[in-house]
Amino acid sequence: MMQINASVQQFQVRMGVAHFDCLFSTREAPFVLALTSRGLEPKFFKFEVTQGYWIKEYFGDMYGDLLMVLTGNGNSDEPLRPAPFLEQLNNQLPTNAHAQRIAPTNEILRLRADIIEDREKPYFDTWIYWKDEKYKDAPSEENRNKTLALIGYEALKYSKEMKASSKWSATDLNRNWQDQRR
């Protein structure tokens, strides 16, 4: 990913009866592997990935939904075990990054159900600067999360340094966060 200057890659995998739209991001620490099942009722699964590309072998609250998606009905002769599941997933992950797989912001937002701010607005618009002391915690944590996930660490750093929230649009205005800086 470093060779093509990419911090996100989008791809698809199939496991069990399920097809997933996937997003791998190195913008966050730990890295994020997001799997969103395809179909009428998509389910979102987020895995934290260490810098050594290791995923903790624990499903936690995801177990029931993941089993349901993988089997189609939640029934299985075998329990869903993390190690074999992750090994099968690992065998399907792309090993090379490609410029065509760099996810645009609208796809990142679609594939990251954990980003909760302005879900209907995936495109960067401009910066909102907070000068009033009563807004000492601006931008919000949700805004910071969206900024990092959609446009990266340098944008988040700028947001913190300038006390500026990223403003988002439902329409692609073809604006770049760097061009909108003060």
N, C-alpha and C positions, 0 to 999 in steps of 0.2 A: 504494500500500500504506500510505503514511503517513496518508492520509485516513481509512482505516478501522482504523488502529492495528494493522496486521498485519505480521508479519515473515516469515511463511511462506504460500505459496499452493500448493495441490495442483490438478493438472489432468491431462488426457490429450492425447497427440498420436499421430498415425499417420505413419510414414515407411517407405517401401519396403513390405515385407510385415509390418512390425512395428507393434505397438501398445505404447505406453509409458505407464506411470503416472509422472508427473513431480512434482517438488517443487522450488520455488524458495525459497531462504532468504536473507534479508539479515542473519541473526543472526551470521554469521561474516564474517571479512575474510580473503581475498576472499569475496564472496557465493558460494553454491553452487547449481548447477542439477543435480539428480539425476534420471537417467532409469533406470527399472527396466522391462525388457521384461516383457510379460505372457505367460503361457503356462506350460507344465509345468516348464520350466527357466529361470526368470527370470535375466537378466543385469543387472548394475548398472554404470552409467556415471556418473562424477562429473566435472562441468566446473566449473572455477573461473571466476567472473565478476567482473570489476573493477567499481569504483563507476561507471565510465562505461558499464557493461553491455556489455563486450567480453570475448569468449572467445578465448583463444589458439588459433590455427589449427594445432593439433598434437594427434594422437591418442595417441602413445606406445604403451604396452602395450594400450590399448583397441582398436587397429585390427582385429585378427583377430576378436575377439568381436563388435565392432560390425558388421563386414561380415557375419558369420554371421547375426546377428539381422536385419539389414536385408534380406538376400537370401533367407534361409531355408535356404541351403545353403553359403554362403561363396563361391559362384561368381558372378562378375560380368564382363561384357564391358568394363567401365570400372573403374579403380581408385577406391577411396573417397577422395575429396579433402576435406580439412577445410573449405575456404572454401565450396564449394557445399552441403555437408552442413549447415553452420552457418547458411547463408542460408535454406535450406529449413526448418530448425528454427525460426529466428527468425520466419519468416512464419506459423508455427503457434502461436507463444506468445501467450497472452492479453495484451492491452494494458491491461486494467483489472483491478484487484483487486476481489474480492467476499468478503464475510463468509462466504458459504457455502463458499468454497474454503480457509478457514483450516484447516490440517491439525491434527487432534488428535495427541497424543503417540504413540498406537499406530500411526497412519499414518506419522508421521515415521520412527519406528523401522523399520517395514516397508519404507519406501522408501529408507532410508539404510543399506545393507549395510556401510558403512565405520564405523558405530558398533558397536563390538564388545562393550561391557560389558553383561552381563545382557540379551541380546537377547530373552529370553522374558518380560522384565519392562518393559513400556512406560509404566507409570503411576507418577507420583510418590507416594511414601509419606511420608517424613520426612527429617530431616537427622541424620547421625551426626557428632558433634563429636569431634575428635581433640585430646586434651590432653597425652598422653604424648609426651615429647621424641623417643622412638625412632620416632615417626610424623611426623617433620618434613617429609616429602614428601607427606603426605596432604592432600587426596584424590589418588587416582591420576590420571594423565593421561587414561586411558580414561574415568574418572568425570567429569572436567572436560569432556571432549569431548561426552559424553552430556548433561550438564547444559546446556551451551551450545546444542546442537542441538535438544534437546527443550523446554527451558523458557526459554532466552534468556540474554542478556548480564547482566542485573541479577541473575539467580540465580547465574550463574558468579561475578560480583563478590562476592556474599554468601558463596558457598562459599569463595573465597580469603581474604576478610577474617576469616571466622569459623573457618577451618580445619575445614570441614565437608564431608563427602561427601553427595551426594544418595543416598537409598536408594529403590529402585524396587520395584514390586509387579506381579505378574501379573494382579491384580484391580484394577479401578478403584475406589479408595477415596474418590473425589471430594475429594481433598486438594489444596490449593493450596500452593505452596512458601512464599508470603508468610505464610500462616496458621500454618505450622509452625516459624517462626523463633523464636529465643530472645528 
